[in-house]
Amino acid sequence: MTNTNVRWPQLCITLVKSGAAMLAAVLPLQTHAQSVPDQLTNRTVIGGNIKQHADAVLSIMTYTTVPDVTTSSLSINNGATGNPGFGQTQLGGGFTLSRTFPLYMEGTLAYSRYDPTFIATDGAEQRALPTRWNTFSGTVGLGWDFRITNELVFRPIINGTIGRVSSDLRVGQTLFNHVTDSNLQFLNNGYLDAYGYGGSLMLDYEHYRENYEIDAELRATDIYLRSFGGSAQAVQGSALAQQVSLWTRWRAPTGWHALDKPVRYVLEFAYSHYFGDSAGVLGFNELTSLGVGLELDSSTYPIIITRTRAMVRYVFGHNVHGVSFGLAVSF
């Protein structure tokens, strides 16, 4: 079978919750920067080495640079307040043109939000600075399929990423309005642009029979992210995205029919292990996803979409677990 289906375009809504345990998952992003606190001099952000936080935000961006079922949409709630400390969503797709010209193309668009809180002082007064860092990124990939067997493909991929991290400080007219420190300039509606480059190696297995279909992908990815430009040149960051993931799917007829085709049930298993700067930045090094769903085949009719899948997934890892609902289409 040719690999012409768009395999993973999907828009998922995932809530990952575990009460107070989620607070521990968010805190490493904050306590990492507090390990080397600044001196309490005038106009200083206490515990706020913004360079380290910029590194942390780019580390979060590493989760959105790779097409991945386990993190395509992720929300971590603060166990104390119930407000999201981190959230992200990703929309993407990938396909091979044909067996005769096996060029593989993929692309993702992603958004994430991280809400750290800083404490600032002018030497006499202290005040909490609630910030909101928004990250937008896009990743593209070009690869080539080297067929090992009729059902197994080796696929090297070259990846490139571009993104922006913007800070939205909402404190109104405070004693910090006239501060010229570059760290506070970045917090006060500042931004960082980032680029990334690297590649992936993938093994793609497709075993299609009349009564069932098996898909499996094993992927290793290494992408280096670095900031450039921005509103505060002194605030720069970098991060290394390293990930190994396994994704598998089983499809078989349910015995029902719709749109002149069998309705299939879908079982899915995915596992991702994070290395480099991705490891531990959200409190876990690995995520596992178990999914079940139904698939409608509309290929009999002259429309662009050939298959539509509705999936429910249970995602879990160290100190995190949750349930997601996802929709995916194939072309």
C-alpha positions as CSV (number, residue, x, y, z in Angstrom):
1,M,0.0,0.0,0.0
2,T,1.2,3.5,-0.7
3,N,1.6,5.9,2.1
4,T,-0.6,8.6,0.7
5,N,-2.8,9.1,3.7
6,V,-2.3,12.1,5.8
7,R,-1.5,10.3,9.0
8,W,-1.9,12.7,11.9
9,P,-3.7,15.9,11.2
10,Q,-5.8,16.3,14.3
11,L,-7.1,18.8,16.8
12,C,-7.4,17.4,20.3
13,I,-8.5,18.7,23.6
14,T,-6.6,17.2,26.5
15,L,-6.9,17.9,30.2
16,V,-4.1,16.4,32.3
17,K,-5.0,16.6,36.0
18,S,-3.9,15.0,39.2
19,G,-4.8,17.5,41.9
20,A,-1.8,18.6,44.0
21,A,0.5,16.4,42.1
22,M,0.2,18.7,39.2
23,L,1.7,21.6,41.2
24,A,4.9,19.6,41.5
25,A,4.9,19.1,37.7
26,V,4.7,22.9,37.1
27,L,7.1,24.0,39.8
28,P,10.4,22.7,38.2
29,L,10.0,25.5,35.6
30,Q,9.9,28.1,38.4
31,T,12.3,26.6,40.9
32,H,15.0,26.0,38.3
33,A,15.3,29.8,37.8
34,Q,15.2,30.4,41.5
35,S,18.2,28.2,42.3
36,V,20.5,31.1,41.6
37,P,18.6,34.2,42.9
38,D,19.7,37.7,42.1
39,Q,20.8,40.0,44.9
40,L,18.0,42.0,46.4
41,T,19.2,45.3,45.0
42,N,17.0,48.1,43.6
43,R,14.7,47.2,40.8
44,T,15.5,43.5,40.9
45,V,13.3,40.5,40.1
46,I,13.8,38.2,43.1
47,G,14.7,34.8,41.9
48,G,14.2,36.0,38.4
49,N,17.1,35.2,36.1
50,I,15.1,35.8,32.9
51,K,17.7,34.1,30.8
52,Q,17.1,30.9,32.6
53,H,13.3,31.4,32.2
54,A,13.8,32.1,28.5
55,D,15.7,28.8,28.3
56,A,12.8,27.1,30.1
57,V,10.2,28.6,27.7
58,L,12.2,27.4,24.7
59,S,12.4,24.0,26.4
60,I,8.6,24.0,26.5
61,M,8.6,24.8,22.8
62,T,10.5,21.6,22.2
63,Y,7.3,19.7,22.9
64,T,5.6,21.4,20.0
65,T,8.3,20.9,17.4
66,V,7.6,17.2,16.8
67,P,4.4,15.6,15.6
68,D,3.4,13.6,18.7
69,V,0.0,12.2,19.8
70,T,0.9,12.3,23.5
71,T,1.5,16.1,23.5
72,S,-0.6,17.3,20.5
73,S,-2.7,19.0,23.1
74,L,-1.7,19.2,26.8
75,S,-2.9,21.3,29.7
76,I,-1.4,21.2,33.2
77,N,-3.4,22.7,36.0
78,N,-2.0,24.3,39.1
79,G,-3.2,22.1,41.9
80,A,-3.6,25.0,44.3
81,T,-5.7,27.4,42.2
82,G,-7.0,25.3,39.4
83,N,-5.7,27.8,36.9
84,P,-3.6,26.5,34.0
85,G,0.1,26.9,34.6
86,F,0.9,25.5,31.2
87,G,-1.1,24.6,28.1
88,Q,-0.4,23.7,24.5
89,T,-2.1,22.5,21.4
90,Q,-0.8,21.4,18.0
91,L,-2.2,20.9,14.5
92,G,-0.3,19.1,11.9
93,G,0.0,16.5,9.1
94,G,2.4,14.5,7.1
95,F,2.3,12.3,3.9
96,T,4.4,10.6,1.2
97,L,3.5,11.7,-2.4
98,S,3.7,8.3,-4.0
99,R,5.8,5.1,-4.2
100,T,7.2,6.2,-7.5
101,F,8.3,9.6,-6.1
102,P,8.6,8.9,-2.3
103,L,9.1,12.5,-1.1
104,Y,7.7,12.8,2.5
105,M,6.4,16.2,3.7
106,E,5.2,17.2,7.1
107,G,4.2,20.4,9.0
108,T,2.9,21.5,12.3
109,L,1.5,24.7,13.8
110,A,1.5,24.9,17.6
111,Y,0.6,27.3,20.4
112,S,1.6,27.1,24.1
113,R,1.2,29.2,27.2
114,Y,3.3,29.3,30.4
115,D,2.2,31.5,33.4
116,P,5.2,32.1,35.7
117,T,4.9,34.6,38.6
118,F,7.9,36.8,39.5
119,I,8.5,38.9,42.7
120,A,10.0,42.3,42.1
121,T,11.3,45.0,44.4
122,D,12.5,48.6,44.2
123,G,14.4,48.2,47.6
124,A,11.4,49.2,49.7
125,E,8.3,47.6,48.2
126,Q,7.8,44.1,46.9
127,R,5.1,43.0,44.4
128,A,4.1,39.9,42.5
129,L,4.3,40.2,38.7
130,P,1.9,37.8,37.1
131,T,3.1,37.2,33.6
132,R,1.8,35.3,30.6
133,W,4.3,33.9,28.1
134,N,2.7,32.8,24.8
135,T,4.6,30.7,22.3
136,F,3.7,30.3,18.6
137,S,5.8,27.9,16.5
138,G,5.7,26.2,13.1
139,T,7.8,23.2,12.0
140,V,8.3,21.8,8.5
141,G,10.0,18.6,7.5
142,L,11.2,17.0,4.2
143,G,12.1,13.4,4.0
144,W,12.6,10.5,1.6
145,D,11.3,7.0,1.8
146,F,13.8,4.2,1.4
147,R,11.8,1.0,1.1
148,I,13.3,-1.9,3.1
149,T,10.5,-4.4,2.3
150,N,7.1,-4.0,0.8
151,E,5.7,-3.0,4.2
152,L,8.7,-1.4,5.9
153,V,10.1,2.1,5.1
154,F,13.2,3.9,6.5
155,R,12.6,7.6,6.4
156,P,15.2,10.3,7.2
157,I,13.7,13.8,7.7
158,I,15.2,17.3,7.7
159,N,13.3,19.6,10.1
160,G,13.2,23.4,10.5
161,T,11.3,25.4,13.1
162,I,10.4,29.1,13.5
163,G,8.6,30.6,16.5
164,R,8.0,33.5,18.8
165,V,7.8,33.8,22.6
166,S,6.0,36.9,23.8
167,S,5.6,38.1,27.3
168,D,2.4,39.9,28.5
169,L,2.9,41.6,31.9
170,R,-0.3,42.9,33.3
171,V,0.5,45.1,36.3
172,G,-0.8,48.5,35.1
173,Q,0.8,51.7,36.5
174,T,3.2,50.4,39.1
175,L,6.6,51.4,40.4
176,F,8.1,49.4,37.5
177,N,6.9,51.6,34.7
178,H,10.1,53.5,34.4
179,V,12.5,50.7,35.0
180,T,15.1,50.3,32.2
181,D,16.5,46.9,33.2
182,S,16.4,44.6,30.2
183,N,15.0,41.7,32.2
184,L,11.9,43.8,33.1
185,Q,11.7,45.2,29.6
186,F,11.3,41.6,28.3
187,L,8.6,40.8,30.9
188,N,6.7,44.0,30.0
189,N,5.3,43.0,26.6
190,G,8.6,41.8,25.3
191,Y,9.2,39.0,22.9
192,L,11.8,36.5,21.6
193,D,12.0,35.1,18.1
194,A,13.4,31.6,17.8
195,Y,14.5,29.3,15.1
196,G,15.4,25.6,15.1
197,Y,17.1,23.1,12.8
198,G,17.7,19.4,13.0
199,G,16.3,16.1,11.8
200,S,14.5,12.9,12.5
201,L,14.9,9.2,11.6
202,M,11.8,7.1,11.2
203,L,10.8,3.5,10.6
204,D,7.3,3.2,9.2
205,Y,5.6,-0.2,9.1
206,E,2.3,-0.7,7.2
207,H,0.6,-4.1,7.3
208,Y,-2.8,-3.8,5.5
209,R,-5.2,-6.8,5.1
210,E,-8.9,-7.0,4.2
211,N,-9.9,-7.8,7.8
212,Y,-7.5,-5.6,9.7
213,E,-4.8,-2.9,9.3
214,I,-1.7,-2.3,11.4
215,D,0.4,0.9,11.4
216,A,3.5,1.5,13.4
217,E,6.1,4.3,13.5
218,L,9.3,4.5,15.5
219,R,10.9,8.0,15.4
220,A,14.0,9.6,16.9
221,T,14.2,13.4,16.6
222,D,16.9,16.0,17.4
223,I,16.2,19.7,16.9
224,Y,18.2,22.6,18.3
225,L,16.3,25.8,19.2
226,R,17.9,29.2,19.6
227,S,16.4,32.7,20.1
228,F,17.3,35.7,18.0
229,G,16.3,39.3,17.9
230,G,13.6,40.3,20.3
231,S,12.7,43.4,22.2
232,A,15.5,42.9,24.8
233,Q,18.7,41.8,23.2
234,A,20.2,40.8,26.6
235,V,17.6,38.2,27.1
236,Q,18.4,35.2,24.9
237,G,17.7,31.5,25.2
238,S,18.4,28.1,23.7
239,A,17.1,24.5,24.0
240,L,17.7,21.1,22.6
241,A,14.7,19.0,21.6
242,Q,15.5,15.3,21.7
243,Q,12.7,12.7,21.6
244,V,12.2,9.0,20.8
245,S,8.6,8.0,20.2
246,L,6.6,4.9,19.2
247,W,3.2,5.1,17.7
248,T,1.0,2.1,16.8
249,R,-2.6,1.6,15.5
250,W,-4.9,-1.3,14.9
251,R,-8.0,-0.9,12.7
252,A,-10.6,-3.6,12.0
253,P,-14.3,-3.7,10.9
254,T,-17.0,-3.5,13.6
255,G,-19.6,-5.3,11.5
256,W,-21.5,-2.0,11.0
257,H,-21.7,-0.1,7.7
258,A,-22.0,3.6,6.9
259,L,-21.4,5.6,3.7
260,D,-21.3,2.2,1.8
261,K,-18.2,1.2,3.7
262,P,-17.5,-0.8,6.9
263,V,-17.2,1.2,10.1
264,R,-13.9,0.4,11.8
265,Y,-12.9,0.4,15.4
266,V,-9.5,1.8,16.2
267,L,-7.0,0.9,18.9
268,E,-4.0,3.0,19.5
269,F,-0.8,2.9,21.6
270,A,1.8,5.7,21.8
271,Y,4.9,6.2,23.9
272,S,7.3,9.2,24.0
273,H,10.5,9.5,25.9
274,Y,12.1,13.0,26.2
275,F,15.8,13.7,26.4
276,G,17.9,16.9,26.3
277,D,16.2,20.1,27.6
278,S,12.7,18.5,27.1
279,A,13.4,16.0,29.9
280,G,11.8,16.9,33.2
281,V,11.0,20.5,32.3
282,L,7.3,19.8,33.0
283,G,8.0,17.2,35.7
284,F,8.1,14.1,33.5
285,N,10.4,12.4,31.1
286,E,7.9,10.1,29.3
287,L,4.3,10.0,28.4
288,T,2.1,7.0,27.3
289,S,-1.2,7.2,25.5
290,L,-3.8,4.5,25.1
291,G,-6.6,5.3,22.6
292,V,-9.8,3.8,21.3
293,G,-12.2,5.1,18.7
294,L,-14.3,4.7,15.5
295,E,-13.5,5.4,11.9
296,L,-15.8,6.3,9.0
297,D,-14.6,5.6,5.4
298,S,-16.0,8.1,2.9
299,S,-13.7,7.1,0.0
300,T,-16.7,5.9,-2.0
301,Y,-17.8,9.5,-2.5
302,P,-16.0,12.2,-4.5
303,I,-14.9,14.3,-1.5
304,I,-11.4,15.2,-0.3
305,I,-11.6,13.5,3.0
306,T,-11.4,9.7,2.7
307,R,-11.5,8.8,6.4
308,T,-12.6,10.5,9.6
309,R,-11.6,9.2,13.1
310,A,-12.9,10.0,16.5
311,M,-10.6,9.0,19.3
312,V,-10.6,9.0,23.1
313,R,-7.2,8.7,24.7
314,Y,-5.9,8.2,28.2
315,V,-2.5,9.9,28.7
316,F,-0.3,9.2,31.7
317,G,3.2,9.7,32.9
318,H,5.1,10.5,36.1
319,N,2.7,12.7,38.3
320,V,0.4,13.3,35.3
321,H,-2.6,11.7,33.8
322,G,-5.7,12.7,31.9
323,V,-8.2,12.0,29.1
324,S,-8.4,13.5,25.6
325,F,-10.8,13.6,22.8
326,G,-9.4,13.9,19.3
327,L,-10.6,14.2,15.7
328,A,-8.4,13.2,12.8
329,V,-8.9,13.0,9.0
330,S,-7.1,11.3,6.1
331,F,-6.9,12.5,2.6
